[in-house]
Amino acid sequence: MAEAERIIGTPDIPETAGDEPEQSGPDSEKTAAAEQDGRQAEAEGATAAADKGKRKIAVLFTVAVVAYAFDLISKMIVVAKLEHHEPIELVGEWLRLSAIRNAGAAFGFGEAFTIIFTCIAAAVIVVIARLARKLYSLPWAIALGLLLGGALGNLTDRLFRAPGVFEGAVVDFIAPKGFAVFNLADSAIVCGGILIVLLSFRGLDPDGTVHKD
């Protein structure tokens, strides 16, 4: 009996799945390297997107500062040199510089709602500041910068000019023939608004994506 068992031998017992040796060949090394490269590329993509967003925010605030500075300086010169003086004709009767105080909205509309327009301007500034966090489009950065600079320019007048806080009259001085008198802040707001309408028609969102209706 013992001799028969010796000749036949002990049958092989198949290895369980858990007992299989771990493969550590070139294929596994390539897989690990590919996964590492994927994680690195994903991290680099996130960093690049963050840097792109920061650049667009920088453009927004640069445009806003420039628009605000031009508006503020122009109003200081107008108040010092033109107010209570005869209008200056630039292009005959078609375009003049004439200093007036406007208690209403842009282009002289709604003078009875000064406080309301002041609150609206402040709300616009807050909305633009919040929207800047998701900004990845250069045209949108320029448009929002123009709106922000213009809103800040007129809000400064409403806060610090007579007759009082939240009721201050805005300084207007650009007087085309047959049109309302306005200032550089009004121009920045209108240009920014027109640009936003054009971008919306093209389907470009502030985050840089393009959609087709």
Disulfide bonds with the S-S distance in Angstrom:
none
